[in-house]
Amino acid sequence: MTQISIVLPVASQVQLTRRCLDSLLAGTSIARELIVIDNHSTDATPGVLNEYAVKFREQGWEFFCLKNAENVGFGRACNQGLAASHGDFVTVLRNDVWLMPGWDAVLLRRIQHLRVDMVGPHIDESPFDPVRIREKASHFVRKNHGKVSKDWVSTLMFFRREALQALGVEDGPFDERFSSAYEDTDLRYRMEKAGMTYRQVADCYIWRFSGHRAGNREKTEVSSAYEEDLKLFIGKWGFDPLMGENTRKARFHRRWKKFKKALGLF
């Protein structure tokens, strides 16, 4: 069985996908199974995925591309990829990221050491500098080695397979009724309700392009779908998740994290 599988939904935004795939090729140490789910991309993405399929397979990867005839949303695309994966550990990844070299080996080591069900990395959303990004990642990891927080990270989710299986509903661990938003927040609360644990670790650094919802719908479709998903979440859980984000404690926590980030701290 492949030890680590990677599930990557994409929807257009071909340049972001290229950067993500390049960093996977250059920086992945252990994982050798990649399942890309193309959510009906309308740009050059299909051809680029064919190009990268050759590159990955030349380096010994199992590369699969699942193509949807319409954009089915991030959650359903994740479930499709998870159903096709074989790893003991599974990474659910957004396509608007750059990953540091050895990212998967670090997360595998940390999830085993911490004995949790999911881990996520530190995320940098500052302007991307292709010349200094590796140096910046190395410096951050050295400075913050071993630090851990209880924060939830949905940009890259590194799971134990048995945790996802335990959370599965009829079609998979993600509730597919959420078409544009809150599928990850819903998963988080279901993990907590089931007594599962997650952590964010400073030993793994990734960069993310801010301002784009990866692997999901085009901007013109997002607003109304977002509102519907918020209503669905409130109906399911009985509270508005945005209320928790606007408490004094939550606002202080965000300001404190922003301050620490400015100092290069976790």
C-alpha positions in Angstrom: 0.0 0.0 0.0 1.2 3.5 -0.8 2.1 5.1 2.5 1.0 8.7 1.6 -1.6 9.7 -1.0 -2.2 13.3 -2.1 -5.7 14.5 -3.2 -5.6 17.7 -5.2 -8.9 19.3 -6.5 -8.3 22.0 -9.2 -10.6 24.3 -11.1 -8.9 26.5 -13.7 -6.2 28.9 -12.3 -3.6 27.0 -14.3 -0.6 29.1 -13.1 -1.3 28.3 -9.5 -1.7 24.7 -10.3 1.6 24.7 -12.2 3.4 26.1 -9.2 1.8 23.6 -6.8 2.7 20.6 -9.1 6.3 21.9 -9.5 6.8 22.1 -5.8 5.3 18.6 -5.3 7.7 17.2 -7.9 10.7 19.0 -6.4 9.9 18.7 -2.7 8.0 15.5 -2.0 10.1 12.9 -0.1 7.8 9.9 0.5 4.4 10.2 -1.2 4.2 8.7 -4.6 0.4 8.7 -5.3 -1.3 11.8 -6.6 -5.0 12.0 -7.5 -5.9 15.3 -9.2 -9.6 16.1 -9.6 -10.3 18.6 -12.4 -13.5 20.4 -11.5 -14.4 21.3 -15.1 -11.5 23.7 -15.7 -12.2 26.2 -18.5 -8.6 27.3 -19.2 -5.4 25.4 -20.2 -5.5 23.2 -17.1 -6.6 19.9 -18.8 -3.6 20.1 -21.2 -1.2 21.1 -18.4 -2.4 18.1 -16.3 -1.6 15.8 -19.2 1.9 17.3 -19.3 2.5 16.8 -15.6 1.1 13.3 -15.7 4.1 12.4 -17.9 6.5 14.2 -15.6 5.2 12.6 -12.4 5.2 9.1 -13.9 8.7 9.5 -15.2 9.7 10.0 -11.5 7.9 6.9 -10.4 4.6 8.4 -9.2 1.2 6.9 -9.5 -0.6 9.9 -11.1 -4.4 9.8 -11.6 -6.6 12.6 -13.0 -10.4 12.4 -12.4 -12.4 14.8 -14.6 -15.8 16.2 -13.7 -18.2 17.3 -16.4 -19.2 20.2 -14.1 -17.7 21.9 -11.0 -19.0 19.7 -8.2 -17.4 21.8 -5.4 -14.4 21.1 -3.2 -16.0 18.7 -0.8 -17.3 16.3 -3.4 -14.0 16.5 -5.4 -12.1 15.6 -2.2 -14.4 12.6 -1.6 -13.8 11.4 -5.2 -10.1 11.7 -4.7 -10.1 10.0 -1.3 -12.2 7.1 -2.7 -9.5 6.6 -5.3 -6.5 6.8 -2.9 -4.7 4.0 -1.2 -2.4 5.5 1.4 -2.3 4.9 5.1 -2.0 8.7 5.3 -3.8 11.1 3.0 -3.1 14.7 2.2 -6.0 16.9 1.1 -4.3 19.9 -0.6 -5.4 23.2 -2.2 -3.9 24.0 -5.5 -2.8 27.6 -4.7 0.3 26.6 -2.6 4.0 26.1 -2.6 5.4 23.4 -0.4 8.8 23.3 1.3 11.2 20.4 0.4 10.5 17.3 2.6 7.0 18.6 3.7 5.5 15.1 3.7 8.2 13.5 5.7 7.9 16.2 8.3 4.1 15.8 8.6 4.3 12.0 8.7 6.8 12.3 11.6 4.8 14.8 13.5 1.4 13.0 13.2 3.0 9.9 14.5 4.9 11.6 17.3 1.9 13.7 18.4 -0.5 10.8 18.1 -3.2 12.9 16.6 -5.7 12.3 13.7 -4.7 15.3 11.5 -1.9 17.8 11.2 -1.4 20.9 9.2 1.5 23.2 8.4 2.4 26.8 9.0 1.0 29.0 6.2 2.7 32.1 4.8 0.4 34.4 2.7 3.0 37.2 2.2 4.0 38.1 -1.4 5.7 35.2 -3.1 9.4 35.5 -3.7 10.6 32.6 -5.9 14.2 33.5 -5.3 14.1 33.5 -1.5 11.2 31.2 -0.7 13.3 28.1 0.2 15.6 30.2 2.4 12.6 31.8 4.0 11.1 28.4 4.7 14.3 27.0 6.2 14.8 30.0 8.4 11.3 29.8 9.7 11.5 26.1 10.5 14.8 26.4 12.3 13.6 29.3 14.3 10.3 27.6 15.4 11.4 23.9 15.4 9.1 21.7 17.5 6.4 24.3 18.2 2.8 23.1 18.0 -0.6 24.9 18.2 -4.2 23.6 18.4 -5.3 25.7 15.4 -7.2 24.1 12.5 -5.6 24.3 9.1 -7.6 23.5 6.0 -5.2 24.6 3.3 -3.2 21.3 3.7 -4.8 18.6 5.8 -2.7 15.5 6.5 -4.9 12.7 7.8 -4.7 9.2 9.1 -6.8 7.2 6.8 -8.7 5.5 9.6 -9.8 8.9 10.9 -11.3 9.8 7.6 -13.0 6.4 7.3 -14.5 6.9 10.8 -15.9 10.3 9.7 -17.3 9.1 6.4 -20.9 9.7 5.5 -22.5 8.0 2.6 -20.3 9.5 -0.1 -17.1 10.2 2.0 -15.8 12.2 4.9 -16.8 15.6 3.4 -20.4 16.6 3.5 -21.2 17.1 -0.2 -24.1 19.4 0.5 -21.6 22.2 1.0 -20.9 23.3 -2.5 -18.6 26.3 -2.0 -17.7 26.8 1.6 -17.8 25.4 5.1 -17.1 21.8 4.1 -13.8 22.0 6.0 -15.4 23.8 9.0 -18.1 21.1 9.1 -15.4 18.4 9.1 -13.5 20.1 11.9 -16.6 20.1 14.2 -17.4 16.5 13.3 -13.8 15.5 14.3 -14.2 17.3 17.6 -17.5 15.7 18.2 -16.0 12.3 17.6 -13.2 13.0 20.0 -10.5 13.3 17.4 -7.6 15.7 17.6 -5.7 17.9 15.2 -2.7 20.2 15.4 -0.8 22.8 13.4 3.0 22.3 13.4 5.8 24.8 12.8 8.2 22.2 11.4 6.4 22.3 8.0 6.1 25.6 6.0 4.0 26.2 3.0 3.1 29.4 1.1 -0.4 30.1 -0.1 -1.7 32.7 -2.6 -4.3 34.7 -0.6 -7.5 35.8 -2.2 -8.4 32.7 -4.2 -10.6 29.7 -3.1 -8.6 26.8 -4.6 -10.2 23.9 -6.4 -13.7 25.4 -6.2 -16.1 27.6 -8.1 -15.3 30.6 -10.2 -15.7 34.0 -8.4 -19.0 34.8 -10.1 -20.6 31.7 -8.6 -19.2 31.9 -5.1 -21.3 34.6 -3.4 -24.7 33.0 -3.6 -23.4 29.5 -3.0 -21.5 30.8 0.0 -24.6 32.2 1.5 -26.5 29.0 0.9 -23.7 27.0 2.5 -23.7 29.3 5.6 -27.4 28.7 6.0 -26.8 24.9 5.6 -24.1 25.0 8.3 -26.3 27.0 10.7 -29.2 24.6 10.1 -27.0 21.6 10.7 -25.0 22.8 13.8 -27.4 25.4 15.3 -24.9 28.3 15.4 -23.2 30.8 13.0 -19.5 30.1 12.8 -18.9 33.7 11.9 -20.0 34.7 15.4 -17.2 32.8 16.9 -14.7 34.5 14.6 -15.9 38.0 15.9 -15.5 37.5 19.6 -13.0 39.6 21.5 -10.9 36.4 22.1 -10.9 35.4 18.5 -10.0 38.9 17.3 -7.1 39.1 19.8 -5.9 35.7 18.7 -5.8 36.8 15.1 -3.9 40.0 16.0 -1.5 38.1 18.1 -0.8 35.6 15.3 -0.3 38.4 12.8 2.1 40.1 15.2 4.1 36.9 15.6 4.2 36.2 11.9 5.7 39.7 11.4 8.5 38.6 13.7 8.9 35.2 11.9 7.5 33.4 14.9 4.9 30.6 15.0 
